[in-house]
Amino acid sequence: MNPTQSFPRLFVTDLDGTVLGGGFRPYSRIPDVVCKFLDRLDGYGCKWMTNTAWEAKPQIDLIAVSAMMSCPLYVSGSVGLELCQLRGEKLTEVQPYSAKLREQLMEVQCSVLHSFVQEICGRFESEFILYNGFWFALTPVEGRLEEMYAYLQERQPQLPEISIQLLAHERRFYSHPAFLTKDLPIREAMRLHGWTPDQIVVAGDELPDLHMMDPEVAKHAICPGNAHPDVKRRVIEMGGVVGQSEYGLGVVQAFEELAVKNGWS
């Protein structure tokens, strides 16, 4: 069998909690087991891309110090805001995709996002704040978490332009413009290359990754053993595989089992 006749054409993976995390150290490079896996995919004619909340440049720095020989077809960052390619050592945004989304981001920033950040920072004293223009996260001081969560649950219906996620186990919340979803860069890659969902495999671990697991985007989905229960449920519903191990090793295991399941060479 010629593997390119039935083998997937694109593998898309999240970073944090998917191929990064667990016992693999240092965290600042992709584990060797994953690098070898990505190179094997590339050898079979299956391109790969990253798709995460990280901005694009730190991803390139991560890839540069990792052991894979192959290069990503695309690097997608900032929850779909950035879609980039490496040309030599230069990171180039794919246009007009990136320009259109940045224009949309500016509209949301001016209309609601900046004022929301000011509102929450003025109302709740914090231990930690992150705001980079699209991603806003805050950890309140001790004793204010439940009050902040109650307030955010009340405000969310009034702010349809913003997606708000409460992370009780981390004592924080994060938010970003609701139009930014991780399926967007995959849809653009599909448009540019003429790929169909049955030619795409996605890997993720957290709720934002569910957008990648839309049947219109990818027919095949996998996740590591540490994935969120809702992600595991979606993967199983799609006929995918949940890795027995956690993080990167679990992703490799899951893909190998998926290949056997689908008769890929």
C-alpha positions in Angstrom: 0.0 0.0 0.0 1.2 3.5 -0.8 0.8 5.3 2.5 0.0 8.6 1.0 -3.1 7.2 -0.6 -4.9 6.6 2.7 -2.6 8.2 5.3 -3.7 11.6 6.7 -2.3 14.7 5.1 -2.2 16.9 8.1 -1.6 16.4 11.9 -2.6 19.3 14.1 -1.5 19.4 17.8 -1.9 21.6 20.8 1.2 22.2 23.0 0.5 22.7 26.7 -0.9 19.6 28.3 -0.9 17.7 25.0 2.6 17.1 23.8 4.2 19.2 26.6 3.9 18.4 30.3 4.2 15.5 32.7 7.6 14.0 33.4 9.3 15.4 30.3 12.0 17.9 31.1 13.0 20.4 30.1 9.6 21.9 29.4 11.3 24.3 26.9 11.6 21.7 24.2 9.4 19.1 22.6 10.1 15.6 24.0 12.2 13.5 21.7 9.6 10.8 21.4 7.2 13.4 19.9 10.0 14.7 17.6 10.6 11.3 16.2 6.9 10.8 15.7 6.5 14.1 13.8 9.4 13.2 11.6 7.8 9.8 10.9 4.6 11.5 9.9 6.5 13.9 7.6 8.2 10.9 6.0 4.7 9.5 5.2 3.7 12.7 3.5 1.6 13.9 6.5 2.5 17.5 7.3 2.1 18.8 10.8 1.3 22.1 12.5 0.9 23.5 16.0 -2.3 25.2 17.2 -2.2 26.7 20.6 -2.8 29.8 22.8 0.9 30.6 22.7 1.9 33.4 20.4 3.7 32.2 17.3 7.3 33.4 18.1 7.7 31.4 21.3 6.6 28.3 19.4 9.3 28.8 16.8 11.9 29.1 19.6 10.6 25.9 21.1 10.7 24.1 17.8 14.2 25.4 17.1 15.7 23.8 20.2 13.8 20.5 19.7 15.2 17.4 18.0 12.9 17.0 15.0 14.3 17.3 11.5 11.1 18.2 9.8 9.5 21.6 10.0 5.9 22.5 10.7 3.8 23.4 7.7 2.1 26.1 9.8 2.4 27.6 13.2 -0.9 28.8 14.6 -0.9 30.9 17.8 -3.0 33.1 20.0 -6.1 30.9 19.8 -6.3 31.1 16.0 -5.4 34.7 15.7 -2.0 33.9 14.1 -1.4 31.6 11.2 2.3 31.6 10.2 4.8 29.8 8.0 8.6 29.6 8.4 10.5 30.9 5.4 14.1 30.3 6.2 14.5 31.6 9.7 11.7 34.2 9.2 8.2 33.8 10.5 5.7 35.1 7.9 2.0 35.5 8.6 -0.5 33.9 6.1 -2.5 36.7 4.5 -5.2 37.8 4.2 -6.2 35.5 7.1 -4.1 37.2 9.8 -4.9 40.7 8.7 -8.6 40.1 8.8 -8.5 38.5 12.3 -6.3 41.3 13.7 -8.8 43.9 12.4 -11.6 41.9 14.1 -9.6 41.8 17.3 -9.1 45.5 17.3 -12.9 46.0 17.0 -13.5 43.8 20.0 -10.7 45.4 22.0 -12.2 48.8 21.5 -15.8 47.8 22.0 -15.6 45.6 25.1 -12.3 43.8 25.9 -10.3 46.7 27.2 -13.2 47.9 29.4 -13.7 44.4 30.7 -10.1 44.1 31.8 -10.3 47.5 33.6 -13.6 46.4 35.2 -12.2 43.2 36.7 -8.9 44.6 37.7 -10.7 47.5 39.4 -13.1 45.2 41.2 -10.8 42.4 42.4 -7.4 42.7 44.0 -5.1 40.2 42.3 -2.1 37.9 42.9 -1.5 37.5 39.2 -2.6 39.3 36.0 -1.8 38.5 32.4 -3.2 40.6 29.5 -1.5 40.6 26.1 -4.2 42.1 24.0 -6.2 39.0 23.4 -5.8 36.8 26.4 -6.7 38.0 29.9 -6.1 35.9 33.0 -6.4 36.8 36.7 -5.9 35.1 40.0 -7.5 37.0 42.9 -6.1 37.4 46.4 -7.0 34.7 48.9 -10.6 34.7 49.9 -12.0 36.4 46.8 -12.2 33.5 44.4 -15.8 32.4 44.9 -17.0 36.1 44.8 -15.1 36.6 41.6 -16.5 33.5 40.0 -20.1 34.4 41.0 -19.6 37.9 39.5 -18.2 36.5 36.2 -21.0 34.0 35.9 -23.4 36.9 36.2 -21.5 39.0 33.7 -20.9 36.3 31.0 -24.4 36.5 29.4 -24.0 40.2 29.1 -20.7 39.8 27.3 -21.3 37.5 24.3 -18.2 38.9 22.6 -15.9 37.4 25.3 -15.3 33.7 26.1 -14.7 33.2 29.9 -13.4 30.0 31.4 -13.3 29.5 35.2 -10.4 27.2 36.4 -11.2 26.5 40.0 -8.3 24.0 40.4 -5.9 26.8 39.4 -7.7 29.6 41.3 -8.0 31.8 38.2 -10.0 32.5 35.1 -9.0 33.3 31.6 -10.9 35.0 28.8 -10.4 35.9 25.2 -12.5 37.3 22.3 -15.2 34.7 21.5 -14.6 34.8 17.8 -11.1 33.4 18.3 -11.4 29.6 18.1 -8.8 26.9 17.2 -10.8 25.6 14.2 -10.2 28.8 12.2 -6.5 28.2 11.2 -7.3 24.6 10.3 -10.2 25.7 8.1 -7.8 28.1 6.3 -5.2 25.3 5.8 -8.0 23.2 4.3 -9.0 25.9 2.0 -5.4 26.6 0.9 -4.6 22.9 0.2 -7.9 21.4 -0.7 -7.9 19.0 2.2 -11.0 17.4 3.5 -11.8 16.4 7.2 -11.0 12.7 6.6 -7.4 13.8 5.8 -6.8 15.6 9.1 -6.0 14.3 12.6 -6.1 16.7 15.6 -4.7 16.3 19.1 -5.7 18.3 22.2 -6.3 18.1 25.9 -8.5 21.0 27.0 -11.9 22.6 26.3 -10.6 25.1 23.7 -9.4 22.1 21.7 -13.0 20.9 21.2 -13.3 23.5 18.3 -10.6 21.5 16.5 -12.7 18.4 16.9 -15.6 19.7 14.8 -16.5 17.0 12.2 -16.4 19.6 9.5 -12.7 20.3 10.4 -11.3 16.9 11.3 -12.7 13.3 11.1 -9.9 12.0 13.3 -9.1 13.1 16.9 -6.8 11.8 19.6 -5.8 13.0 23.1 -3.4 12.0 25.9 -4.6 10.3 29.1 -4.5 13.5 31.0 -7.1 15.2 28.8 -10.2 16.9 30.2 -13.2 14.5 30.5 -15.1 16.4 27.9 -12.3 16.1 25.4 -11.9 12.4 26.0 -15.7 12.0 25.5 -15.5 13.9 22.1 -12.6 11.9 20.9 -14.4 8.6 21.7 -17.6 9.9 20.0 -15.5 10.6 16.9 -14.1 7.1 16.8 -10.7 8.4 17.9 -8.3 7.1 20.6 -7.5 8.3 24.1 -3.8 7.5 24.9 -3.1 5.3 27.9 -0.1 7.5 28.9 -0.2 11.2 29.6 1.0 14.1 27.5 3.4 13.5 24.5 3.8 9.8 25.0 0.1 9.4 25.2 -0.4 11.3 21.9 2.1 9.1 20.1 0.4 5.9 21.5 -3.0 7.2 20.5 -2.0 8.0 17.0 -0.3 4.6 16.5 -3.5 2.9 17.8 -5.6 5.1 15.5 -3.4 4.1 12.5 -4.0 0.4 13.3 -7.8 1.0 13.8 -8.0 2.7 10.4 -5.7 0.4 8.5 -3.1 3.0 7.7 0.2 1.5 6.7 
